[in-house]
Amino acid sequence: MLNKKLVFMLITDSRDKLRQFHISYRLIFALAIIAAFLFIANILLTTSFVRSQVASLEIKKLRSENAFLSKKFEDLRGQVSKITGIYNELVEKEIVIRNIFNLPEISLDERQLGIGGPENMGVEISNTMQLANTAETDIESLLRLARFEKEKYEEVFNVLSEKRALLDHTPSIWPTRGYFSRGFGVKFDPFTGNQQFHSGVDIANRTGTPIYAAADGTVKFAAFDNGGLGNLVEIDHGFGYVTRYGHMSKFKALKGQAVKRGMLIGYVGSTGYSTGPHLHYEVIKNDRQVNPMDYIVSIK
Ligand SMILES: [Zn+2]
């Protein structure tokens, strides 16, 4: 078939000559292949051109995104450094609190445990990636430091709460107003010639003068005392402290009641072994009677 030929006859105007063209099928076939090839090549080129146009648009878009992200990361780092500033102020405050309350110091090494340099990714990285990387590292280490600092603040808070509780439960005020009529300790009685131990202090005042709790605690006794103290209130403050208030005319506090410093617990009277209305006030520390004057820091 390919060896066959097509014959074209060309008749010109002049009619003097008849032209004949012989075209082999082989040539037609070859031309067809070339045409098909050109057609496909054209499609491919067009597609690739369009693609490259799209790609260059994409690149433009990515570049602007990249610039935007770089800017964002810069901003982010700026904000991180502001937060770091605030964080450092918190640390300074914590150090001051530690100094005031004699709490153990924390070494700089321990504080900086959280700080690490940016990770080396081992590959060539772009500026934006580097920025992103640094921002991430900054935030991570700040987060670690913040967690550490939170723990330290909790420590300080717990110690101070403990101290606060101790202070609230330590007798520290005059339990009533009046005339200081007798002190604590051994006293020579010129009438009997005996040495007598006085287990508290006496504050004399009119019957009905209010008596206040010297610190926070729980009333563990509020009844008549047969030992001579008459109507007696005993408050357990915890931390080894107990206070006792004797010779009351009337009770205000009840057994088992929780009381706060300065709360009304009863009234001055002269019940029990007493020669006139006064409050007998005792402070007991770790089961030993101590001088109440050592536990009066303010005037009530
Ligand atoms: Zn007394």
Residues whose N, C-alpha, C, O or C-beta is under 5 A from the ligand:
A	BS01	ZN	V201 D202 H280
